[in-house]
Amino acid sequence: MVPFSFERSEPCGRYNPVLMSEEAKYLDIRSDFWRACWVEAASYDAYLEESDPKRAGRWPELEKRIPALSEEQQKRVSNYGRKLNILLVSGVWCGDCVRQGPMIRQIAAACDDSVELRVIDRDVNPDLRNEVRILGAARVPVVVFLSEDFHEAGRFGDRLLETYRRKATTEIGPACAVPTAETTPEELAAERDEWLDIFERMLLMVRLAPPLRARYGD
């Protein structure tokens, strides 16, 4: 265990735990792993071009059904002045990826040029597949948000809350309805907005990260 001390934080006047070892202050032991996965990944368009056309063709079809971002929503994810690497672990065959991949692309496109999205197939890298397991299962999609140093800011994956709410109404209880209706534009917008919140949180995290503020003097 690395010992820590308490130092006064001048801007807010509170006491915060600060690691005594400068080297251990900001460390991600998996940064080399994430960097290697990033190099292995492809751009969104290249990923679809290199995939089975029949399966990949469903992605742009779904993208057409997603409502556009409003001007206010676009402002929420732009002009942060920080590099953010977004790694989407996917399966082109996966229905949840078909739905969420275009949403993630839409939001990433609304960010500035310092934000980059890459996609990697879940089964290309067994180590990556095991790293992002959820409830023990190799589920997709999983998105890993990485700083310019390939330090993990966070990850989010599997189905969205809006989707689980709909599944609960059709699959839980003694008299479950059969899910046959196509997802409405309103439901797609609600799912997309969940991703928008996640993106905004990750962007704020890297913008306010102390080592990056020190690096850029802001």
C-alpha positions in Angstrom: 0.0 0.0 0.0 1.3 3.4 -0.9 1.2 5.8 2.0 -0.7 9.1 1.6 -0.8 12.4 3.3 -3.3 15.3 3.4 -2.5 18.6 1.7 -4.6 21.7 1.6 -6.2 22.5 -1.7 -5.7 26.2 -2.1 -8.6 26.9 -4.5 -11.3 25.4 -2.3 -9.6 25.4 1.1 -10.4 21.7 1.8 -8.1 18.9 2.7 -7.7 16.1 0.1 -5.7 12.9 0.2 -2.6 13.1 -2.0 -0.3 10.2 -2.7 3.2 10.9 -1.4 4.8 9.2 -4.4 4.6 11.4 -7.4 5.1 8.4 -9.7 2.1 6.6 -8.3 -0.1 9.7 -8.4 -1.5 9.2 -11.9 -1.0 5.6 -13.1 -3.0 3.2 -15.3 -1.2 -0.2 -15.4 -3.2 -1.1 -18.5 -2.3 2.0 -20.6 0.0 -0.1 -22.8 -2.7 -2.6 -23.3 -5.2 0.0 -24.3 -2.7 1.7 -26.6 -2.1 -1.7 -28.4 -5.9 -2.3 -28.7 -6.3 1.3 -30.1 -3.6 0.6 -32.8 -5.4 -2.7 -33.7 -8.8 -0.9 -34.0 -10.2 0.7 -37.2 -12.2 3.8 -38.0 -15.9 3.4 -37.9 -16.3 3.5 -41.7 -13.3 1.1 -42.2 -14.8 -1.3 -39.6 -18.1 -1.6 -41.5 -16.3 -1.8 -44.9 -14.2 -4.7 -43.7 -17.2 -6.6 -42.2 -19.8 -8.9 -43.7 -21.8 -6.5 -46.0 -25.2 -8.1 -45.2 -24.7 -7.5 -41.5 -22.8 -4.2 -41.8 -25.6 -2.8 -44.0 -28.0 -2.7 -41.1 -25.9 -0.1 -39.4 -26.5 2.8 -41.8 -30.1 1.8 -42.1 -30.5 2.3 -38.3 -28.5 5.5 -38.4 -31.1 7.1 -40.7 -33.8 6.5 -38.0 -31.9 8.3 -35.2 -33.2 11.9 -34.6 -30.6 14.6 -35.2 -28.9 16.2 -32.2 -30.2 19.7 -31.3 -27.8 22.7 -31.3 -27.8 22.6 -27.5 -27.0 18.9 -27.4 -24.1 19.5 -29.8 -22.7 22.2 -27.6 -22.7 19.8 -24.7 -20.0 17.6 -26.3 -17.9 20.1 -28.2 -14.9 22.5 -27.6 -13.4 20.8 -24.6 -9.8 21.1 -25.8 -8.8 17.6 -24.7 -7.8 14.5 -26.6 -10.4 11.7 -25.9 -9.9 8.3 -27.5 -13.2 6.3 -27.7 -12.8 2.6 -28.3 -15.9 0.7 -29.3 -15.7 -3.0 -28.8 -18.3 -4.4 -31.1 -19.8 -7.3 -33.1 -21.2 -6.3 -36.5 -23.7 -9.1 -36.1 -25.0 -7.9 -32.7 -28.4 -6.2 -32.7 -27.4 -4.0 -29.7 -24.4 -2.8 -31.7 -26.5 -2.1 -34.7 -28.6 0.2 -32.6 -25.9 1.8 -30.4 -23.0 2.0 -32.9 -24.7 4.7 -35.0 -25.7 6.6 -31.9 -22.1 6.6 -30.7 -20.9 7.7 -34.1 -23.4 10.5 -34.2 -22.3 11.9 -30.9 -18.6 11.4 -31.6 -19.1 13.4 -34.9 -20.5 16.3 -32.9 -17.4 16.5 -30.8 -14.4 18.5 -32.0 -11.4 17.0 -33.9 -9.6 16.1 -30.6 -12.1 13.3 -30.1 -11.6 10.1 -32.1 -13.7 7.0 -32.4 -12.3 3.6 -33.3 -14.0 0.3 -33.5 -12.6 -3.2 -32.8 -14.4 -6.6 -33.2 -14.8 -8.3 -29.9 -13.4 -11.6 -31.1 -10.2 -10.2 -32.7 -8.5 -9.9 -29.4 -9.2 -12.6 -26.7 -7.5 -10.5 -24.0 -9.7 -7.5 -24.8 -12.8 -9.7 -24.9 -12.0 -11.0 -21.4 -11.1 -7.5 -20.1 -14.6 -6.1 -21.0 -16.8 -9.0 -19.9 -20.0 -7.9 -18.1 -21.6 -10.2 -15.6 -19.1 -12.8 -16.7 -20.4 -12.7 -20.3 -18.6 -11.4 -23.4 -21.2 -8.9 -24.2 -21.1 -6.1 -26.7 -21.1 -3.2 -27.3 -18.6 -1.9 -24.7 -17.1 1.6 -25.0 -13.9 2.4 -23.3 -13.0 6.1 -22.9 -9.3 6.9 -22.8 -7.2 10.0 -22.3 -4.4 11.1 -24.5 -2.1 9.0 -22.3 -4.4 6.0 -22.7 -5.5 6.2 -19.1 -9.0 4.8 -18.8 -11.6 7.5 -17.8 -14.4 5.0 -17.8 -16.3 2.4 -19.7 -19.9 1.6 -20.4 -21.5 -1.3 -22.1 -24.3 -3.7 -22.8 -27.9 -2.4 -23.2 -29.0 1.0 -22.1 -31.4 1.7 -19.3 -34.2 2.6 -21.7 -33.8 -0.8 -23.4 -33.8 -2.6 -20.1 -36.9 -0.8 -19.0 -38.7 -2.0 -22.2 -37.4 -5.5 -21.7 -38.7 -5.6 -18.2 -42.2 -4.7 -19.3 -42.2 -7.6 -21.8 -40.2 -10.2 -20.0 -40.8 -9.9 -16.3 -44.1 -11.0 -14.7 -46.6 -13.8 -15.0 -48.2 -12.4 -18.2 -45.4 -11.1 -20.4 -46.2 -9.4 -23.7 -44.5 -10.5 -26.8 -42.1 -7.8 -28.1 -43.0 -7.3 -31.7 -43.3 -3.5 -32.3 -40.4 -1.7 -34.0 -38.6 0.8 -31.8 -40.0 4.3 -32.3 -37.9 7.4 -33.0 -38.7 8.6 -29.5 -37.3 5.5 -28.0 -34.2 5.7 -30.1 -33.7 9.4 -29.1 -34.0 8.4 -25.4 -31.3 5.7 -25.9 -29.1 8.2 -27.8 -29.5 10.8 -25.0 -28.2 8.3 -22.5 -25.1 8.0 -24.6 -24.9 11.8 -24.8 -24.9 12.0 -21.0 -22.1 9.4 -20.9 -20.0 11.3 -23.5 -20.4 14.6 -21.6 -19.3 13.1 -18.3 -16.2 11.6 -19.9 -15.3 14.8 -21.7 -15.7 16.8 -18.4 -13.5 14.2 -16.6 -10.6 14.6 -19.0 -11.0 18.4 -19.2 -10.8 18.7 -15.4 -8.2 16.0 -14.8 -5.5 17.6 -12.7 -2.5 16.2 -14.6 -3.9 17.4 -17.9 -4.7 20.8 -16.5 -1.1 21.1 -15.3 0.2 20.0 -18.7 -1.8 22.5 -20.6 -1.8 25.3 -18.0 -5.5 25.7 -17.9 
